[in-house]
């Protein structure tokens, strides 16, 4: 009897060996962890169960740390990056994209071949062969493709590749795995797959991807990657808030008496909600009531300082098939037929469309403070400097504002206000009193037309004003002209004096009066003055007493 038990045990063990030796998809893609829970309720359309066998002869399985990874790709290791447009509203589609990051100096060409980039050195110098993998040659790694032999053109589960896949340059095999199911496809250095989430359990889920490349008549693994995605029954939303003069919108601190623009973004990359009626219900927390709108943008102004709680509810009525009909108790009748033979009456009509109510929520707290509401340049004037003027020309700008700025910055730009040339900041000097009025002095590089941007700021706000200013030019010859004019005037005066002196001297030389016999000195000077007077005032000669002397001398 003991021998019989041993023999039966041996038979059971022998029968179990093929089952244990066969690799399953969940063994390869989940590191030996099964994911049987929820298989039936998470059925994905077009996906297969990971209980299927894996062809380990064509697709070898290497664990982490296996030295064969070092030779799986020429020139280095390949990294796979997996992304998705998660989170996804249940019932919508979620898309996964795998992108391969090739070793340095390698890229994929238009035909799908892997080539070396031109003028790029990877430390070993330029290669003699421009190709890393020339898939289109059909001879990579000694492969001599025979059109009649397509036995190795299959996926790990034995299904054949799509017809004429080689013409599209798809030489990489991607196996996606999630929720105990897998999906396999061919691709280039990037591949994507979309999944409908109608049957997926809510919450975070895991997607894993294994990537293989062809080597001869087998395939070798080159990369593995996994990422978490989320399926939710709440509409994924986000809200951006912006306000004029607000210094930093991300700190959720805004200014009183200036409208805040709220813009709601509904995350719906698969356009699942395109046919839905969406309502936006706002409560700003300042006792202004409930605002309901069908527009994703709304303006609101807080008139008091403080902290307020903002609450937003986004409601969508999503069209979809009705739930399975439920039996309704029949109306009592006087029929003599037994109760079990009576037909059941169902609620709803076959093919009827229903609406599912889906909501999304957003809440935050806003701090409202005083700030600089307005700024205006009310006067521009040139700073007159004494002659000769030195340094750059100066302009004064008289600025009026509403608020209490602590800093003033001026930026000088070209006349189009596009190319900034210089920025200067300094503390704002606001005079005493309630009025915000200050004078800002600014130096300019020279004459011309400039765009001046003037900014007043404090901890929470920034207010901007711009103006075009024409800086008058300094005339370099101005002082020279004045000096030249003065010199010209002095020169003309000197010429006139010289002419007068010459005429007087000439007259003096032609006529010498007879000396006074009395011998009184000084008559020569008198005669000189009288002769000059006669020369310039000839009309008075008849009344001049010297005429008698002149006649007497004759």
QUIDAQUI-V473375 format. One record per helix or strand. SS is the DSSP state (helix for helix, strand for strand). FROM is the first residue (numbers start at 1). LEN is the number of residues. If there is no record, write none. Layout:
SS_FROM_LEN + SS_FROM_LEN
This chain:
helix_2_20 + strand_23_2 + helix_25_5 + strand_48_2 + strand_53_2 + strand_59_1 + helix_67_5 + strand_79_6 + strand_88_2 + strand_93_9 + strand_106_3 + strand_114_3 + strand_131_3 + helix_135_3 + helix_140_3 + strand_154_1 + strand_160_1 + helix_165_4 + strand_172_7 + strand_181_7 + strand_190_7 + strand_203_13 + strand_218_15 + strand_237_7 + strand_246_1 + helix_249_3 + strand_253_3 + strand_260_7 + strand_277_7 + strand_290_4 + strand_297_4 + strand_306_16 + strand_327_2 + helix_339_3 + strand_345_2 + strand_353_17 + strand_374_9 + strand_394_9 + strand_407_7 + strand_420_8 + strand_436_8 + strand_448_10 + strand_461_11 + helix_478_33 + helix_523_14 + helix_538_6 + helix_546_8
